[in-house]
Amino acid sequence: MMFHIADILDNAKEGKGVSVRGWVYRHRKLGEDKIFIVVRDGTGIIQGVVKKDSVSGKVWRDAENLYIESSLTIKGELKKDERAPGGYEIKISDVEVVCQGLPFPIQKDLSEEFLLDVRHLWLRSRKMTAIMKGRHFLTEYLREWLNSNGFYEVAPPIITKSGAEGGADMFELDYFGSKAYMTQSSQLYAEAMMFGLERIYVLAPSFRAEKSRTRRHLAEYWHLEPEMAWVEQKENMEMQEQMVSFAVQKFVKENEDILESMERDKSELKKVKPPFPRLEYEKAVGKVNELGGRMKYGEDFGADEEEILTKEYDVPIFVHNFPKETKSFYMREDPKKPGTVLADDMLAPKGHGEIIGGSERIWKLEELEARMKEVKLDPKDYEWYVDLRRYGSVPHSGFGLGIERFVKWVLNLENIRDAIPFPRTITRVYP
């Protein structure tokens, strides 16, 4: 019977017979009569040892000729050894080579560009395996919070005729002779589905044709976008921090092994609990300048400004009430502070950047039409969206969370490229 490595180590017993299938993670010959083989599978690694005088000639030769990433099955008995990963090793009695393969190309060259060129192979590394597991669980916990709070997951189109952000920086394509675009955001379609279900969310790719060369930008990323009827800005922000806190705290509680492998300080993450600090945009600009930055009212926060603003915090912070001209046409103006919109950005601590952007939406027809005219949008391109305000419109809000930005922060990654299996950037669309 085959066992996963994690199950073997969780139920380890001296002398127990086991069979493991996986890939060679490390391979070392010691002298002329002993070979150490560290095998990995999707759950972990375990060390095996082959002694020449304990196996047949064929088993010895097969063990001797293995490469890193050769696939195989090993059989043997568990032996306690504190020096081995997990405290046990397998005294191997049989080796069955499934695919010897070729010498693995990732050996000494670990440069960024090379590892991106061979991304399809680098995904097997312990680092990328841990990140992908972390991404899986974090996404699962975000979904769990939404599902337990009355949200329904919906599926919008990826190809669109109009853009949520006004059409800038979009990937254009020929759609059977007609001009169309890859979506920047599913928000507008999410609003349409909200009127039937009240609380919905989308988890789908979004595309931005921004010519950005930073550690936190991707041309294709996964976007979690909830939309809620009857919710105004204050409650919208509370829902954002509750969801983020739930996912982070559950991750810390249930995935200590991933945090350890990533050398992530879990004590920092344990502090991520509501309420998060809140700063009005105007005060945030002033604070950036007080701390040595250079920023004018009306400018957006760049990477440097966000790092300055968040470096003293251990939890995310909200910046809210941005100047109207800096934000998208669908965001509602604050009646208590004209000239600003009921919008917020959630900034991750220690300079990891914006992880959520949210707002209360303009829900009255005349306000939306006036705002579109103000920013020179052609109503014909958004006729169906304007139509939503003609038939039983209600106050509503929503937000968008970038999955890769979220993973980058929680796992403290240096570059957002490692938060997605195959990153798409301004310079890379291969493999």
C-alpha positions, 0 to 999 in steps of 0.5 A: 500500500502506498502512503503519502510522506506526511502520513508516514511521518505523522504515524511513524513507527520504528520497523514499519514497512512503507512504500512511497512514490514521488520524485528525487529531491536530493541524491548523494552517494557516500563511498562505494556502498551507500546511497542517500535518496531524499524523495518528495511528494505533494505532502513533504520529503523523506530520506531513504538510504540504500546499502549495497550489501542489502539489495540486489545488483539491479536495485543498486544500479537503479539507485546509483543512476538516478537524477534529481527529479527522476520519478520512482517508487521506494519500499523499505522499513522506517528507521528513527534518525534525528538527522533525517528530515522528519526524524525518520528515514527509510531503509530501502529494500527496493527501488522502482524507477518510473522515469529516470529522465535527463539531468535536471537543468536547475542546479547551480543557475538560480538567476531570476530570468533563468528561473522564469524561463524554466518556470514550468520546472521551478514550480516543483521547488520546495519554495514554489510548492509552499507558496502555491499551497499558501495561495490555495488555503488563503483563497479557500479561507476568503471564499469561506468567509464570503460563503458563510456571510450570505454571498453567492459566487457568480461567473461574469464574462472575461471579454467585454466592450467597456472597461470598469476603469474607463477603458484605459490600459486595456488589452484590445482584441478582434472579436469576430470583426468587432473591437472588444477588450479583456476585462480590467474588472468584473465589477460592472457585471457583478453589480448587475447580478447583485440586484437578483442575489443581493450579495455576490462575488466573482473570483476570476482573472483581470487584465491590465495593460499597464507598462509597470516594471515593479515588484507588485504589478502583473498584467494578468492577475486573479481578482476577488470582487464582492458586491453588496446591496444595501451596504454603504461605505462604513459597512463595506470597510468593516466587511473588508477587514473582517474577511481579511482578518478571518483568512489571515487568522485561520491561515496562521492557525492551520498552516504553521508548516507553510509559515515555517518553510517561508520563514514568515513571522507568525507573531506579526500575522496574529496582530491582524485583527479589526479594526484597522487604522483609518486615514482620510486621503488628505491626512495620509498625504500630509503624513507621507510628507511629514515622514520625508516623502514628496506628495501633492494633493490629488496624486495617487500613492506610489510604491514609495509613498505606500511604503512610507505610510505603512512602515510603522504598522503591523496591520493593514490600514485604510486610506479613504475619501480620495479626491473625486478626480483621482477615482473611477466614474462609478464611485459616489461623492461623499455628501458630507465632504464634496469633492471626495468620493466614498472610496477606500484603499486597504494598504498592507503593512511594510510596503506590500502595497494596496491589496483592496480597493473598494467604494460605495457606488453611484446608485442614482440615475441622474448622478451617474449620468452627470458623472459620466458626462463630466469624465467624457464617457460615451453613455452608449458604451455603458447603456446596459450599466446605466440601465441598472439605475432605471429599475429599482436601484438601491444603495450598494458597495463593493470591493476588489482584492488582488489575490497575488497582492494578498499572498505576497503580503501574507507570505512576505514575498519579495516579488509578486511574480512568485504569487502566481504559477505563470506570471504575465508581466510587461516583459514576459508571456512565456512559458 
